[in-house]
Amino acid sequence: MATSGKKPGGDAPVTLHARVLLDARGVITEWNAEAERLLGHRSEEMVGQPLSSLLIRPKPDEEGGLPQAPLVNGGIRVHLRDRSGLPVDAEWWMCPHIGPEGPVTWAVFLATTRGADPGDFDRAVLDALVTESPIGLHVLDTDLRVVRFNTASPGMRDVRAEDVIGRPGREVAPTLVTDTVEHLLRHVLSTGEPVIDFV
């Protein structure tokens, strides 16, 4: 599918389009390059997996039921998990692929829009920091494992994401994530109190 800057069936500008083909059971049979750019998962990782494994379930206080009427533009907003485990808001369209022979399969089109959700701005700022800042930056999850890192910093320019994502911070940056830093990070996680003026 071409990236025309328009979402399927609508006029809102988008940053990415992705096409995923599913078999009759909802298992991925094709994962295009735009899907990889959107969510980070590579084709060889995703083919053979159910697409539903990437869906993030709504919180108990959010609406998660079936719509009672067709949506105006045919798409629905979903929360998907990217390769680093972070949520990505996407518009989802689905249509049957009916060939002259064989079972009916499905084509799912995904697109993410900017500015429609306050989280988009936060994600854009984080993306800019992670990809363009000249200083080192590592984003850790609550287990102190790396989920993002700055590819523009001098020490990380030739490092592949798959060699870093998911590893403990102190393995990736042992001179930065020392015993003292790890103790402070765990204190923040357990108490919710920020650490200020620590360099």
Buried (B, 14 or more C-beta within 10 A) or exposed (E): EEBEEBBBEBEBEBBBBBBBBBBEEEBBEBBBEBBBEBBBBBEEBBBEBBBEEBEEEEEEEEEEEEEEEEEEBBBEEBBBBBBBEBEBBBBBBBEEEEEEEEEEBBBBBBBBBEEEEEEBEEBEEBEEBBEEEEEBBBBBBEEBBBBBBBBBBEEBEEEEBEEBBBEBBBEBBEEEBEEEBBEEBEEEEEEEEEEEEEE
